[in-house]
Amino acid sequence: MDAARLKQSWSVVAGHGDQVPLYFYSTLFLAHPETRQMFPTNMAGQRDRLVTALGHIVSNVDQVDQLVGFLQDLGADHRKFAVRAEHYPAVGEALVATLQHFLAEQWTDELAADWTAAYGLVAQVMMEAAQAAEAVNPPWWVAEIVAHERRAFDVAVLTVRPQYLLPFTPGQSIGVSHPSVRSWRYYSPANAPRADGTLELHVRAAPGGAVSSRLVYGSAVGDRVHLAAPVGDRLGLWSAGSSDLLLLVAGTGWAPVKALVEQVAAEGSRRRVDLYVGARSRSEFYDSDAIDKLASSYPWLTVTYVVGADVHRPGEFVQAVDRALADGDWRSRHVFVCGSDEMVSHAVQTLAQAGYHAGQVHHEGLGAQWYGPAWRTAVPQSAAGDTSGGGHR
């Protein structure tokens, strides 16, 4: 298997843009119509994920150590789409047909052998990981919505109760899907693990978001949703050791940080925690009652609300990080940042310029990669796409 040859041929194919996934899925569904039900009705996002995932795999085909973990996560995660071992050959056939189509006269027997061997290894790792995951977690948990509160026109806070305990740690994200929508989106529970196993989800309806819109506008108490295994470790409190914390949040990015605050309370440590909550206007502080209750309950927690827009200063917008740095020097603390891509990017750049080192600044990777935060670390930041805040879509 010639890694250089694989990379060069993929660069040619990827140059055809959206035509590549369109041809691939058309080929797959025509030859194997039974696979269509595993995919969402709207395939636009799925097409982007295919090209991004293939690009990452091919780019790292000669760095096996980096690639294996990514493929194992991907294989275990694909169980929630009801992917089984017998589906992998069908995907391989469609992939080879797609490559042959776009490479045209550049397609050779050697390339065919390279790609067949490469896909065989990818499929083997993913299938073995899926099989191993069966002994640990189910493909998904069924959960009942036990509370549903609309906090704003496009924001709802849901409490769901899984039929079986779903273990997670604060800062992780879980996959959520409504049975009527063949799509998954990731949300960070806004609570530390509870004795009753319930999870609090903060959902903002994203434009065109089938899952988020259904959860906000089309769900009610008593409805069932599906939950997938937790992923991600970038926002875990363990990464901060016993240090004091500075928390910078905006929008539904507050959800995982709320869980971290609850964890600090549960651990009974002597940490000092300063929380800056940003929003464009006061009406966007959708969970202020809970924030104020936490602040009044714990003397080690200080809360500052940051309203970005000021009628007296048109054209200026102040973010949480700007206000925090104006208030003091936090370089002895670990900083957790969660919000939209724009908010996180601005905060990280501002902190770096102020002398904060990368090891003390914690945030999810930028962009709506694949299915959730578990694989964001595998993709260069330049490949990041749009996100609506902390993996909450």
FITIKOL-729100 format. One record per residue (C-alpha): residue in one letter; x, y, z. Coordinates in steps of 0.001 Angstrom, whole numbers, plus 524288, in hexadecimal, padded with zeros to 5 digits. Layout:
A:X:Y:Z
...
! end
This chain:
M:80000:80000:80000
D:80648:80C9F:7FB48
A:80291:817CD:80491
A:80789:82276:7FB81
R:7FFA7:81CE6:7F036
L:7F360:81C89:7F8A5
K:7F515:82AAE:7FCDB
Q:7F7A5:82F89:7EF0F
S:7EBDC:82895:7E975
W:7E2FF:82D70:7F44D
S:7E752:83B7F:7F1EC
V:7E2DB:83A00:7E3CE
V:7D5C0:83439:7E7CF
A:7D34E:83E2C:7F29E
G:7D539:848F3:7E8A2
H:7C7E3:84578:7E2EF
G:7C155:84A98:7EF35
D:7B309:8477C:7F1D3
Q:7B247:83E92:7E605
V:7BA30:83447:7ED57
P:7B0E2:83140:7F8A3
L:7A540:832DD:7EF8C
Y:7AA97:8285C:7E681
F:7AE91:81FAC:7F1EF
Y:7A14E:81FAB:7F89B
S:799FC:81E4D:7EBC6
T:7A22D:81255:7E8A3
L:7A06F:80CB3:7F647
F:791AD:80E8E:7F6C0
L:78F63:80977:7E8FC
A:7976A:7FD2C:7EB1F
H:79333:7FB18:7F93E
P:78627:801F3:7FB9B
E:78513:7FBEE:8091D
T:78FB8:80548:80DD4
R:7879A:81180:80AFB
Q:77FD9:81053:81796
M:78C2F:811FB:81FAC
F:78E14:81FEC:81ADD
P:78682:82C94:81D35
T:77C92:83169:81361
N:784B1:83D95:81102
M:7920E:838D8:80CCF
A:798F2:84610:80BCA
G:7A01C:8450A:818B8
Q:7A312:836B1:816B3
R:7A9F9:839B1:809D3
D:7B313:84323:810BF
R:7B637:83930:81B48
L:7B9D4:82EC0:8116B
V:7C3B0:8373A:80A50
T:7C983:83C73:816FD
A:7CAC7:82EEE:81CF0
L:7D0E2:82906:810BE
G:7DA32:83475:80FB3
H:7DEB4:8326F:81DA4
I:7E074:823CF:81BE2
V:7E852:82528:80F66
S:7F07C:8304E:814E9
N:7F4A0:827B6:82044
V:7F55C:81AA8:81940
D:803F0:81A19:81BF4
Q:80225:81DA5:82A60
V:7FB55:81198:82F5B
D:7FC3E:81501:83DCE
Q:7F4A9:82194:83BCA
L:7EABD:81B51:832CA
V:7E70C:80F30:83A8A
G:7E0E7:8167A:845EC
F:7D8F3:81ED0:83CA8
L:7D3F8:812E4:83552
Q:7D0DF:80B86:841CD
D:7C8A1:816E5:846B8
L:7C206:817EF:8397F
G:7BF0E:8095E:838F4
A:7B957:808EF:846A8
D:7B153:81526:8440A
H:7ABA8:80FFA:8374C
R:7A3F5:805DE:83EEA
K:799D8:8105D:841BF
F:79701:810DF:83323
A:79445:80230:83347
V:7A092:7FFBB:82B37
R:7A414:7F152:82B38
A:7AFA4:7E99E:82613
E:7A86A:7E5E3:81998
H:7A725:7F448:815D5
Y:7B5C2:7F6AD:814B2
P:7B7D4:7EF71:807B4
A:7ACD3:7F773:8018D
V:7B363:8041A:805B4
G:7C074:7FF34:80091
E:7BA8A:7FC29:7F342
A:7B478:809AD:7F25A
L:7C137:81023:7F66B
V:7C95F:8091A:7EC40
A:7BF3A:80C10:7E1BC
T:7BF85:81A6E:7E586
L:7CE4D:81B31:7E527
Q:7CEC6:8146A:7D801
H:7C48D:81DA4:7D281
F:7CB89:82A3A:7D648
L:7D94F:82597:7D39B
A:7D51C:820E9:7C60E
E:7E140:81DE6:7BE0B
Q:7E9E5:81FB9:7CA0A
W:7E3AD:813BD:7D052
T:7ED1A:80836:7CFE9
D:7ED9E:7FA4E:7D4E4
E:7F7A8:7FEBD:7DED8
L:7EE9C:8094C:7E40F
A:7E368:7FFA1:7E498
A:7EBCE:7F67C:7ECBB
D:7F052:8019D:7F5A0
W:7E2A7:8069A:7F84F
T:7DCFC:7F903:7FA38
A:7E79A:7F5CD:80414
A:7E625:802D8:80B15
Y:7D774:8019D:80C26
G:7D8DD:7F397:810CA
L:7E14E:7F81B:81C2F
V:7D808:80353:81F71
A:7CC40:7FA4B:81F52
Q:7D326:7F013:8279C
V:7D6D1:7F9E1:83244
M:7C929:7FFCE:8326F
M:7C241:7F29F:832F1
E:7CAFF:7ED94:83DD6
A:7C8B3:7FA0A:8459B
A:7BA01:7F8D7:843C9
Q:7BA53:7EADE:84882
A:7C25C:7EE8B:85476
A:7B924:7F9CC:85792
E:7ADA4:7F06A:85829
A:7B321:7EB05:864D4
V:7B39D:7F899:86AEA
N:7A81A:800C1:8662B
P:79B9A:7FECC:85E61
P:79ADE:80562:850F6
W:791D3:80F5D:85750
W:7899F:811BE:86368
V:77B11:8148F:862D7
A:7776E:8200C:86B9C
E:76AB2:8269D:86F52
I:76912:8355D:86F9C
V:76476:8384E:87D75
A:7653E:8472A:87C9A
H:7651E:850C6:8713A
E:76678:85F77:87365
R:7670D:869C3:868BE
R:77050:87414:86DE8
A:7706B:87C43:8617F
F:76A8A:87B74:853E9
D:77587:87286:84F58
V:77A9E:86CE6:85C37
A:77523:861CC:8645C
V:779FF:85AE0:87085
L:7767F:84C76:870C0
T:777D9:84277:87B85
V:7789E:8347D:87692
R:778F4:8279C:87DF2
P:77FD6:81C25:8774D
Q:779FF:80EB0:8796B
Y:7877F:80A27:87DAC
L:79259:811D5:8842C
L:79A94:81973:87A53
P:7A7F5:81BDB:88085
F:7AEDB:82897:87D08
T:7B7F3:8329A:882EA
P:7B54C:8414E:88359
G:7BA0A:847EA:876FC
Q:7B75D:83C52:86E25
S:7ACF3:83C5B:86391
I:7A2A5:83240:8603B
G:79C2D:82F7B:8533D
V:78DAF:832B7:8529B
S:783F3:82EB0:84838
H:7752C:82F41:84734
P:76F52:8229A:841C3
S:768A0:82A4B:836F6
V:77583:83024:83241
R:78087:827B0:82CF0
S:78B06:83102:831B5
W:7931E:832A6:83DFC
R:7982A:83ED9:844A5
Y:7A0D2:83FDE:8509F
Y:79D54:8470B:85D1E
S:7A4B4:84843:869DF
P:79C59:84507:875C2
A:79AA3:8511B:87E34
N:79C3B:84950:88AA8
A:7A5B4:8408A:891B9
P:7A100:83259:8929B
R:794C5:83120:89AF9
A:78FD9:8260B:8A36E
D:7837D:824F6:89B36
G:78B43:82482:88E6E
T:78431:83024:88850
L:78B24:83947:87EF2
E:78896:847C2:87CA7
L:78A39:84BF7:86E79
H:78AF0:85A0F:869C7
V:786D6:85AA9:85B8A
R:786D8:8661B:85237
A:77FA1:863E0:84571
A:789B0:865BE:83AB6
P:7853D:86A4D:82D2E
G:782A9:85DF8:8255E
G:785B5:8557D:8312C
A:77C6F:849E8:8307F
V:77FCB:844A6:83DF6
S:780BB:8518D:84553
S:77433:856D1:83F33
R:76CEC:84A6A:842A3
L:771C6:84ADF:850A4
V:76E54:85935:85278
Y:761A5:85A84:84AC2
G:75C6F:84CBA:848D5
S:75EB5:84566:85581
A:75720:8444E:86221
V:75734:83D63:86F37
G:7554A:82EDA:86D22
D:75C17:82E6A:85FE4
R:76782:82517:85DDE
V:774EC:828A6:858BE
H:78113:82099:8560B
L:78E17:8234F:85CB2
A:79B93:81EB8:8586B
A:7A7C2:81C03:86075
P:7AF21:827DC:865D2
V:7BACE:82D1E:85E63
G:7C565:83755:86017
D:7CEF4:83A96:86AE4
R:7D37C:8485C:867E1
L:7CA64:84EAE:871CB
G:7CCFB:844FA:87CB9
L:7D04F:84B09:889C7
W:7DB5F:8413C:88BBC
S:7E389:84913:88217
A:7E403:85477:88BA1
G:7E934:84CA5:89720
S:7E60F:853CE:8A3C0
S:7E79A:86176:89DFF
D:7DE25:86CB2:89F71
L:7D58E:86EDE:89396
L:7D14C:8799A:88A5A
L:7C51E:875C3:882A1
L:7C153:87D4F:87652
V:7B463:879B6:86FFD
A:7AA39:87E98:86674
G:79D2A:87927:861DB
T:79A9A:86AC2:86414
G:7A92F:8694A:86641
W:7A523:86B6F:87459
A:7A029:85D59:8750D
P:7AD1A:855E0:876AC
V:7B27F:860A8:87F70
K:7A69D:85F75:8883F
A:7AA0B:85112:889B6
L:7B805:854C9:88D4E
V:7B325:85E24:897D0
E:7AADA:8532D:89D78
Q:7B6BC:84A40:89D49
V:7BEEB:85441:8A4A4
A:7B412:85513:8AEBD
A:7B380:84642:8AFFA
E:7C233:844A0:8B180
G:7C272:84E1F:8BCFD
S:7CF50:85412:8B8A7
R:7D480:86177:8BC41
R:7D4B9:86659:8AE44
R:7D14B:87451:8AB1B
V:7C87C:87505:89F3B
D:7C545:8815D:89797
L:7BAA1:88016:88D55
Y:7B869:889F6:88271
V:7ABC2:8880D:87AEF
G:7AAB3:88F90:86E2E
A:79EF3:892EB:865AF
R:79B28:89D26:85BB5
S:79014:8A22D:86445
R:78A8D:89F81:871D6
S:77F1D:89805:86C13
E:78896:88D72:8676C
F:78C54:88944:87542
Y:782F2:87DC9:87471
D:787CF:876A0:880BB
S:78A8F:88220:889B4
D:781FB:87CE9:894B9
A:78A42:870A4:895A3
I:796E8:8787A:89489
D:792C3:881B7:89F61
K:78EDF:87641:8A7F4
L:79C3A:87005:8A62F
A:7A2F6:87CEF:8A956
S:79B16:87ECA:8B5C2
S:79D78:870BD:8BA0C
Y:7AC39:87050:8B876
P:7B506:87B15:8BDE7
W:7C055:87666:8B56B
L:7B8A0:879B6:8A8FB
T:7B846:88797:8A39E
V:7AF73:88A9A:89811
T:7B07F:89609:88EA9
Y:7A68D:8984D:883D8
V:7ABE7:89EC1:8779C
V:7A23E:8A56F:86E84
G:7A942:8A6F5:86193
A:7A15E:8B1B8:85B54
D:7A12F:8BF55:8614B
V:7976D:8C93A:85C1D
H:7A0D0:8D402:85FFC
R:7ABC5:8CDF6:857E3
P:7A5EA:8C9D6:84AD1
G:7AEAA:8C11C:842C2
E:7B631:8BC08:84E88
F:7B43F:8AE5C:853F6
V:7BA3F:8A99E:8609C
Q:7BC28:89B03:8629E
A:7BE06:8938A:86F39
V:7CCBB:8924A:86D5E
D:7CE2C:8A0EC:86B31
R:7C749:8A41E:877E4
A:7CE9F:89998:87F71
L:7DBFC:89E5F:87B37
A:7D822:8AC53:87E5A
D:7D44E:8A7E6:88C06
G:7E0E8:8A112:88FAD
D:7EC77:89839:88D10
W:7E844:889DF:88CBE
R:7F4DA:883C2:887EF
S:7F5EF:87B3F:89415
R:7E905:874A8:8907E
H:7E43C:86AB7:886BE
V:7DA84:8709E:87D3C
F:7CED0:8697C:87763
V:7C85B:86F9E:86B73
C:7BB85:86B1C:86584
G:7B29B:871AF:85BA2
S:7B1A1:873E4:84D14
D:7BD62:871FB:8443C
E:7BEB6:880AE:8431C
M:7BE48:882A2:851CE
V:7C7F3:877A3:8549F
S:7D154:87BDF:849E6
H:7D14E:889F6:84EB0
A:7D34F:885CB:85CC9
V:7DE76:87C70:859D1
Q:7E58D:88663:85150
T:7E3A9:8912B:85B57
L:7E8A4:888A0:86671
A:7F490:8847C:85E88
Q:7F7E3:892A1:85B96
A:7F6A8:895B1:86A18
G:800C3:88B5B:86D9C
Y:7F83D:87FAB:8710F
H:7FE5D:872E2:86C83
A:7F6F1:86888:864D6
G:7F7A6:85E75:86FBB
Q:7EF62:866B3:878D7
V:7E4AC:86A2C:86F0B
H:7DA89:85F88:86CDC
H:7D020:85F28:8624B
E:7CA19:85604:85874
G:7CFDD:855F0:84AD4
L:7C9B5:85F85:8417A
G:7BFF3:85B28:83759
A:7B4CD:851A5:835AD
Q:7BD52:845FA:8325E
W:7B706:838E0:82F54
Y:7AE2C:83573:83A8C
G:7B3DC:83BCC:8468F
P:7BF5D:840A1:84E86
A:7C623:8336E:84F73
W:7CBEB:8353B:841FB
R:7CDFF:843CF:84198
T:7DBB5:8423A:846DA
A:7DEFC:839DA:83B07
V:7DCAD:844B9:83143
P:7E53E:8508D:82EA2
Q:7DE90:85CF5:8334C
S:7DED5:86260:8257B
A:7D50D:857E4:821AB
A:7CB38:85C6B:82BBD
G:7BD9A:85FCC:82777
D:7B274:86701:82DF8
T:7AD2B:863B9:83B56
S:7A2CC:869AC:843CD
G:7A9F6:86898:85092
G:7B0E2:85E2D:8582F
G:7AC84:85318:84F8D
H:79E59:8569B:85231
R:7972C:85598:8455B
! end
